[in-house]
Amino acid sequence: MEFIYGFKNTVFLWLFMLLACGNGHKLKPAQPDPIATYLLDFDPEPVVPAANRTEAYLPLLRDKKVGIVANQTSVIFKDLVKADTSGSSYTHLVDSLLSMGVDVRKVFAPEHGFRGMADAGEHVKDGRDAATGLPIFSLYGSQRKPGPELLEDLDIVVFDIQDVGVRFYTYIATLQLVMEACAEAGLPVVVLDRPNPNGHYIDGPTMEPEHRGFLGLTPIPLVYGMTIGEYARMINGEGWLEGGIKANLQVVPLQNYTHASRYSLPIRPSPNLPNDQAIKLYPSLGLFEGTNINAGRGTEFQFQRYGAPFLDSTAYKFNYVPEANFGAKSPKHLGERCFGRDLSEIAAPSEVSLQWLLDAYNHTADKSLFFNTSGFTKHAGTQKLQQQIESGWPEEKIRAGWQEDLARFKKIRAGYLLYE
């Protein structure tokens, strides 16, 4: 990365001369060179998460009793260019604020917990942070919304969690319920914005109100193309808090970010999204969570493969055996050989692709084994998708049915964007 920064101008000049100079022959149209395209598209200014912009939000916290909604992604990077997973390139937001004299009183933890160790769907318990001694209150256990008794000794709440831009990823539901609780208690909410790695497109079925739940609290598409800060503005502006109340909301924006920005998450946002490939495929393979197909949990390739013992073993050369591991104590088909496909090396599409869902369904001899109907409807946000798949609809026809809702959402979304 430093090499590209240091020699950027030289590389650009070399590419320009190469393209501009000719040898007197008429050139045929060339195919885009992926390396050259990357260099020409490369943004020399790194994206700055809002947490790093302490000058923008520390004044809001001075002499205030502060609550923080946070997890393992809530960090301040020491080096934005060389951020990695070692822990030496960042400090946790809570530790940083305490060291700067901010009166942090308590932490609220979402799904997977404050340090991101819990399985998906596993209840997170209240506790105390070993590093700071601060009390931790779970928002993924007996309560999903902080009660008034947890807010009465606070003056302000800060929300800082990395999202991945998929409706059924529960951090945005936690955001909404925190905003609602703070609005009811008369507390201001500060959202520290972070990039959306799936923020460059909008796709998938829109959630229908009758299927509202923690996997989808608002009528948005499966992939909604907004940062978590922009989405907070939409929640407030569209009156989606209970009773139409409004939160006293302030979003601290990113710097050097557009929705076309390439951003690789240096910290896994949850235990089963270990890398960029998993995050890119999650909008599509996440739909398997509502079926009896294993989507890589119990392996080191979560959301980069899928399979099941009941899929046609003659149709698939690839197979694997899920085992208990970090983030998946009891994965689907634990210890059973699953037949399916490996997607870890493919070029992930910038859309919600149904090809793998349809592939698995079509290679299931006993269709009654495939869907977990309640779970699938919660993830899809609609009953129509399961009905369409069972009726043999092709992907193109299913996708065509999304377009009217997507067009309507894009018009609403435009009013809340902070970035191009």
HELIX and SHEET records of a PDB file:
HELIX    1   1 GLU A    2  GLY A    6  1                                   5    
HELIX    2   2 LYS A    8  ALA A   20  1                                  13    
HELIX    3   3 PRO A   34  ASP A   41  1                                   8    
HELIX    4   4 ALA A   50  ASN A   52  5                                   3    
HELIX    5   5 THR A   54  LEU A   61  1                                   8    
HELIX    6   6 LEU A   93  SER A   99  1                                   7    
HELIX    7   7 PRO A  148  LEU A  151  1                                   4    
HELIX    8   8 TYR A  171  ALA A  185  1                                  15    
HELIX    9   9 PRO A  209  HIS A  211  5                                   3    
HELIX   10  10 ILE A  228  GLY A  237  1                                  10    
HELIX   11  11 GLU A  242  GLY A  244  5                                   3    
HELIX   12  12 ASP A  276  LEU A  285  1                                  10    
HELIX   13  13 GLY A  286  GLY A  290  5                                   5    
HELIX   14  14 GLN A  355  ASN A  362  1                                   8    
HELIX   15  15 LYS A  367  LEU A  369  5                                   3    
HELIX   16  16 THR A  373  ALA A  380  1                                   8    
HELIX   17  17 LYS A  384  GLU A  390  1                                   7    
HELIX   18  18 GLU A  395  ALA A  400  1                                   6    
HELIX   19  19 GLN A  403  ALA A  414  1                                  12    
SHEET    1   A 7 GLY A 127  ARG A 128  0                                        
SHEET    2   A 7 PRO A 135  SER A 138 -1                                        
SHEET    3   A 7 ASP A 103  ALA A 109  1                                        
SHEET    4   A 7 LYS A  65  ALA A  70  1                                        
SHEET    5   A 7 ILE A 156  ASP A 160  1                                        
SHEET    6   A 7 PRO A 188  LEU A 192  1                                        
SHEET    7   A 7 ASN A 248  VAL A 252  1                                        
SHEET    1   B 2 VAL A  75  PHE A  77  0                                        
SHEET    2   B 2 TYR A  90  HIS A  92 -1                                        
SHEET    1   C 2 ASP A 203  THR A 206  0                                        
SHEET    2   C 2 PRO A 221  VAL A 223 -1                                        
SHEET    1   D 3 ARG A 305  ALA A 308  0                                        
SHEET    2   D 3 CYS A 338  ASP A 342 -1                                        
SHEET    3   D 3 PHE A 318  TYR A 320 -1                                        
END                                                                             
